[in-house]
Amino acid sequence: MNFFNTFRGRLLLILAFMLVATLGVQYYLNLITQQENDDLRQLQAQALVAGIAVGSNSLTSNEDRVEDLVRRTDQTFLDEASKQRIADIIIIDNNWQIVDSLNVNYQPVAGEDGEAVYRKLADLTGLPPLMEGGRLGADLANFPNRKTADNKNADDEAHAVPIETSRGRWYIMVLLKNDKSEAARRAVLPLIVTLVVLSLSTLVTFLLVWRFTTPIANLSNAAREVAEGNLSIRVPETMRQDEMGRLAQRFNEMTAQLEKTRELETQLQQAEKSAVIGRLGSAIAHEIRNPLNYINLTLDHLRTKFAPEDAGKRETFEKLTLQLKAEVARINQQISDFLNYSRPANVNLSVINARNVVEDSLRIVEAQAAENDIKISIVEHENVPEVMGDPEFLRSVFNNLFINAVQAMGTEGGKLNVKISPDGSENVVMIEISDTGNGIPPENLAKIFEPYFSTKETGTGLGLAIVHKIVEIHNGTIEVESTVGEGTKFTVKLARAES
């Protein structure tokens, strides 16, 4: 039974059904045609017998002519069906003259001397072909309508019966009409049925081909997508249990496995990259930080021991040394960011108050915000639960976000809004940080958390990457929304502490 659950089995069943149905219809049609032919022959035979009976009565009666006998209401020879089929009844004497006929043109006429003038059988034209003329023997040559190649396909037909009389052998020839429309119908009916069966077969074949090729087309398109690198493509699955259904299922399983493999390869590459960066960062920290510390100490020594006496020169001297110290601090911070991203983070989670961490981080940007006319506001909803986190790591998260927000607004002023609220549906605490800065272009939104991606000329591209890494370590999420020219909003979600 499993074979009939396959596409091949079902196809064979359908083809077998179509074959049986076609043969059955054809057999039924042949039966109908045979029955109609039998009925037709029976009607023709009845009409022929009735015509012969009328002719025989005309021969034995000296008073009644064929036309009179046919028209009599009390006659029992002809019924209406026979009358419709008989075209003419011709009486032929032993001299091959037309003695009587239903056709007035064939009937004898009175001559000048009052004697009857008979038409010769040989003079008649337009008669239908004579059927079964071979049994007439030598007399067949006297019939002008004997069957030949010219008239064998005529519609009507003639039958001649010899009658032995005291005056010799006479003939009764009955001309029968065949219904041309009925004959055409019988000829067309098989063609119509064949056309219907062929149309149904074609339709079923089309449906089968469509049902079979549609999954193949889907698989072909999906395979092309996979070849182009799109491993997230899936073939629409149906309830089919045949080969095509199983093939689609296996294809989807294959692409899902390939997608997982690519994700694992990406993670492995990232891990290898982080390991290389970590080793490189340790070397950089050792080789660069010691000279930086020496430079920083030397600048402090120069400021205290070698400052010029002149007030103007002292101011310039202080300005230049402070700029140098700022650049040294910036390089040192970049090295710290580099190390923080590359080293594995070991967090010490504890129950903390989210607002306290936010306020500690805001102190770093308060001076620059005041200088650039940036207004800072904190809104905390009631009953905000505490969160699980490492204060130092979370402070680094908010430091980066607040510094980026202030830098995005520049010196033209703006608003930095912080909103802290609970989200009961996700059992988290949300910290929303929004600014009215320049915003982030849509094409950059998907890249801002990638390491080494930065739109700043002096940026390392590790700030937001570190933020994303720390939030993930806390089993939280960070989302970004931005509109160019209007501002940006970061939403950090941290797990609430269990009560």
Helices and strands as residue ranges (DSSP letters): G 2-5, H 7-60, H 66-71, H 80-85, E 86-92, E 98-101, E 109-110, E 116-117, G 121-123, G 133-142, E 157-165, E 168-176, H 180-227, H 243-305, H 311-342, E 350-352, H 354-371, E 374-380, E 387-389, H 391-409, E 414-423, E 428-435, H 442-445, H 463-473, E 477-483, E 487-495
